[in-house]
Amino acid sequence: MTLDDLNQRLRDFAAARAWEPFHTPKNLVMALSGEVGELTSLFQWLTPEESAKWRSDPELAHNVVDEIADVTLYLLQLANSLGVDLIEAANAKIDRNEHRFPAPDVKP
């Protein structure tokens, strides 16, 4: 499945429930923020070592994947609502970061 396919599936899901009027940029960014907060809370009190082993706890692993999915879906909806091509925007950002933060000249 491509990002476009996923985006279409998400639009179809919302349309089937007549949720489009609620999917304003304001509402979507607030929902996205809430989901990022839920993802953050899963790691909040873990040590760096515990957080690196998140997959070893089946409940935590399930919740992390679920929250990452929620973040992804709300981000897709927000980008769609604003007419932003996520792939194009991400590539442009990496291009800018390559200029801002050049890789060190490391020699073997």
Secondary structure, DSSP 8 states (H G I E B T S, - for coil): --HHHHHHHHHHHHHHTT-GGG--HHHHHHHHHHHHHHHHHHHTT--HHHHHTGGGSHHHHHHHHHHHHHHHHHHHHHHHHHT--HHHHHHHHHHHHHHHS-------
